[in-house]
C-alpha cells in the first residue's frame, strides 16, 4: 500500500505485486479526457538506467529506507506456499546485497513506517501481515487476516494485496481482494485488527490515504471505479468513475488534491480531481501499466508497464512521456530516494524468457 511522493503522501504504500499512481500540475484541456500519447519532450532527458542487479527468487515489492539508505526488497521465493522467502537489504548506491534475511512467512508486499522503524510485510497467499524491526531484522509479530475458517466454503476469501501506513495514528490499512472486498485496519501498537471495512466494492486493489480529510481511496478492479471511504466510519461515501480500464493502483497527490490511477488493461494513467472525481487527464504509458512513483521535487513521474517491459518517465507538469526505459521482463514496483532522486524498480521474470538476466532483478534509474 514511505514518501514515494515522493508518492506516498506521508503514508507508506505497498503492493503485493501482480497477484490478483501520477501527478499533473498544469491546467488541462477538457479534451484531455481522451487518451494522449506522450511526444517525448526533451525535459529531464538525462534520466537513465544506472544499474541492474539480478537477485533471483521471486521479487515483488520494494521500499527505500532513508534511515539506513538501503533498499528493502521482498522475495516470495516462488509460487509454492512452501517456498523459502527472503527480505533483501541492498545498498542504495551500489545495489550490493548488504543482508539477506530468511523469513518464516512468504512476503509479497512491503510498507515502511519510517518514524518507528517498522517494516510491514504482506503475505498475499498466506493471508497475513507481519511486523519486522527494520533495524535489526527481527520479526515482531504476525497477524492472521485470513483464517483457516475463512478458507472453508464456496466463496473465495479476501486476499491481502496492498497496505498503507498512517504514521501519525499508527494504523495500517490493507486491501482485501475478493468479489466482496474488504479493507482491514490494523493497530500498529500491538498488531491487532482494529476494524474491517466491509462492502467496499468488488476486488479492492490499490489504496491511497488522505489523512487530513480522514479518507482512503481504493481502486475497485472488479468495477473499474474508485471508492472513497471515510476512515472514521468505514463507510463508502461515494464512488468515482474511471476512463482507464483495469484500475489497479492509486496515489493521492496531497499538494494538488488529485488522484492518480493506473489502468492495467488500457495501459494508461488517469488524473482525477479528488473531490469531484472529474477526469482531468489521460496518457498512454504502455501495456500493463501498474505501479506509480512520484518525485515531486524533481518534477518527474514514473509508471511501470508490466506487459511492455518498460518504465515510463513523465513530466509531472505536462504529463507527457519524456522517456521510456527498458528495465526488465515485467517491471513491477517502484521506490524513490527523495534526496538523490534515484528510482528503484523490481523486475519479475518472464516464463517465456527464463534466461533473461534482468528477470527477478532490481533496476536503479538515475537522474
N, C-alpha and C positions, 0 to 999 in steps of 0.2 A: 502498500500500500505504500532528519537529513534535510538539508536545504538543497534540493536539487532543482529550486529556484534559488537557490538555483533550482529546481522547480517544485519543491515540496512545501512551500508556503508555511514555514515554521513547523510543519509536521513532517513526518518521515513516511515515505510510501514504499511498499514492497509489492511485488507481484510474483506469483509462483509460475513465472514463465508463461508457456503457451498451453498449459494443461487445460484446459477446459474444452502530459498530454500535451502549449502552443500559444504562443503569445502573439498578438498583433497590437502595436501601439499607435497605429495611424488611424485615420478615418477611411472608411471603405465605401466604395460604390455599392448601391443596393444590388447591382448585378453580381456582386461577389458571392451571392448565394449559389451561383453556378461554379462548377469546378474550374480551376485555373491551373495551368501547368507553369511552374517556375521557369524563368528565362535565363537563369544562371548569371545574374548580375555579378559585377566584379568585386563588390564589397566583401570583406573578410576572406579574400581569395587565398590567403596564406594557410588556412586550415588544412591540415594534412594528417595522414596516419604516421605516427611516430614509431609504433612498435606493435607487434602481435606475438603473444606468448601462448602456446598450447599447454593446457593443464591436463587434458584428458577427462575421464569420468563422464559426467552428465551435468553440465553447467546450466544454472538458471539465473537467479537474481544476484545483484551485487550492490554494495553501498560504499561510499567513501567516508572514512573516519578521519575528520580533521584533527582529532586529539592525538592520533598516532601517525597521521599522514600515511595511512595504509588503505588498501582496497580489500574489502571483505567479500568473498565470493562463495556462493552456495553451490556445492557439488552433490547432487542427489545420488550419484553412483551408478544409476541405471534405472530402468523401468520396473524391475522387480522390487517388491517391497523389502526383500531381504538384502538388497544391495547395500554395501558399505558407503555411508555418506560422510562427506568431509566439509569443513569450513577452511578455506584458504585465506591466509593473510599475505597480501602482496605489497611490496614496496611501491608506493605510488609513482615514483620517478623512474625506476628501472623495470618494474613488474616482476622482479625477482621474488621467489617464494620465501617469505620470512618464516612461516609456520603452516603446517597442515594439521588440523585438529580432527581426529576421528570422533564421530558422533554416534550416539545410540539411536537417534531419530533421523529418518530421512528428511532432508530440507530442500525446499524449492524457492521460498521467498524470504527476504530479509528486510528488517526495519531497524534503524538505529536510533536510540534515544541518546543524543549527544550529551544532554545535561546530566544524565545519571550513568552514562557509560554502560548501557544495557542494550544488547542486541536481541531482537525478537526474530525467531526463525519459524516459518510456516511450513508445515508438513501437509501438503495437499492430499496425498494418498492416504496418509495415516490419520488425518483429521485432528491434528494437534498444533499447539502453539508453544514454543519453548523459549524461555528467557535465559540468556547467557551473559556472564560478566565479560564485557568487551575487552577489558584489560588483561584478565588472567586466562580467559577462555574456559572458565569453569561454568558448567551448567547449573543454573539456579533453580529452575522449576519448569515442569512441563504440564500444560493444561490440556485436557482432552475436550475438544469441541464436539466431536462426533463419536458417540459411544458405540459399543457393540450392539446395544439395543436399537440404536438408530439405523443400524445396517440391516436389521430384520424387516421383513415386509416387502411389499411390491414397489413402493416408491423409493427412488434413489435419494439418499440423504444429502444435505448440502456439503459441498467440498470447499474448505477454506482456500482462498486464492490470493487475495491482496490485503495488506494491512497498512494502517496509518497510525502513527503515534502522535497523540496530542500531548506534548511535553508539559505544558502548564498544569493540566489536570491529571497527568499520568494515566490516561486512558488509551487503550489500543482498540481501534476499530478494524474488524476483519470481515471481508465479504465472504458469504457462503453461497457458492454457485449451485443452484438447483432450479427446477421449474417453479417451485415456490421458494424463492430465495430468502436469505436472512442476512443480517449484519450482526455479528457478535460484538459485544462491548466488554473488554477485559480490563480489570483494575490492575495496573502495573505494580501497585504497592505490595500486593500479596498474590498476584496471579490467580485471581478468582474471576469467574464470569459474573459481571455486574448486571448485564442485561442482554436480551436478544431482541433485536428489532425484526419483527415478523411481517409478512405480507408486503415486502418492499418491491416485489415485482419478479419477473421471470429472468433467471440467470444473472444476478448481480455480479459484475466482474471487477471493474475499476472503481476506485474510490478516491475522493479528494475532500479535504476538510477546510471549512471556513469557521474557525474557532470564534472569531469576533461576533458572528451572527448566529452561532450555535446551529450550524448546518453541516451536513455532509452531502456530497453529490456522488451518486452512484450510477454507473452505466449499467443499463439493463440489456444484456446481449440478446435475450430472447424477445425483446420488444423493440429494440433499436431506439431507446429513449434514455433520458437521464432522470432519475428520481431524486428529488430534493427532500431530504429528511431532516426534521427537527431533532437535534441530539438530546434535548430535554425530554420530549415526549416519545420519541421513536417513531412518530407518525410521518407518513409521506405527505408533505404539504402541497406538492404539485409535481408534475412530470413535464419534461421538456422534449419536444420532438426534434429529431435529427435528420439531416440530409445524407450524411455519410452512412454507409452500410456496414453492419457488423461492429457496432460501437464496442470498444474493448477497454481502453484506458482513458482517464480524465485527469486533468490538472486544473486547479483553481488558481488563477492569476489574481492574487490579492490586490496588487498595485492598481490594476486596471479593471478589477471586478468582472473578469471574463472566465469562461470555461473553455478548455482546450481538449478536444476529443479526437481520438484516432478511430478510423473505421477500417477494420481488417479486410472486410470483403471488397470495399471500394478502393482501398489503398489511398486514403485521403486523410487530411486533417481538417477539422472544422472548429471555428471560433464562435462562441455564443456569448451574448450578454447574460451574465449570471443571474440578474434579477428578472428580466423579461423573457429570457430564453430565445431572443431574436438571433437568427443566424447572421453573423457579421462577415464571415469569410470562409471559403473552402479552397484547399490547394491539394493537388495530387502529389504524393511523395513516392509511392512505389507499392508494389504488390505486398499485401500482408502487413500494412502499417500497424505497428504495435505499441512500442514504448516511446516516451517523450522525456527529453531533458531540456530545461530552460536555463540558460545562463544570462540573467538579466543584465549584469554589469557589462558583459561582453556584447550584449545585443544579439545573441545567437540562440537558435532553437535547433534541437536535434531529434530526429524521428528514426527509429529502427524499422526497416521494411523486411520483415522476416522472410517473405516469399521471394523477394528480389535479391536478397543477399547484400543489401546496401544500408547505409545510414545517410539520410538526407540532412543537409545543413541549411537552415533557413535564416534569412534576415528577420529578426524579431520585430522590426518596424513594418517592413513591406510585406512580410510573409512570403517572399519569393525564395524559391530554392536556389541557393547560390553555389552549392557543390553537392555532388553525390559520391560517396566513398564506398568502395567495395571492401567490407571488413571481414566477411566470412560467410559460410553457407547459410546460416539462419541467425542473423543478428537478433538479440532477444531483449536485453535490459540495459539501461543507461544509468550511470552515476557521474557526478560532476564535482570537480575540485573548484570551489568558487573563488579561491585566491589566485591560483595559477591558470584557471580556465581550461584545465585539462579535462578530457572526457573519456570515460571508461565504458566499454561495451562488451557484454558476453556474447559469444557466437556459438550456437548449438551446432552439432554435427549433422550432416545430411546422410540419410541412408543410401542415397544414390551416389554419393561421393565420400565413402567412408575413409578414404586415404587422404582427403584434403587436410593439410597440416593446420588449417585455420579452424577446423572443427573443434568444438569444446575448448575455445580459446578466449583470451581477453585481449581486446584491442585498445591501444592508447591513441586517442586523437588529440592533436596539439594545435594551438592557435598559430 
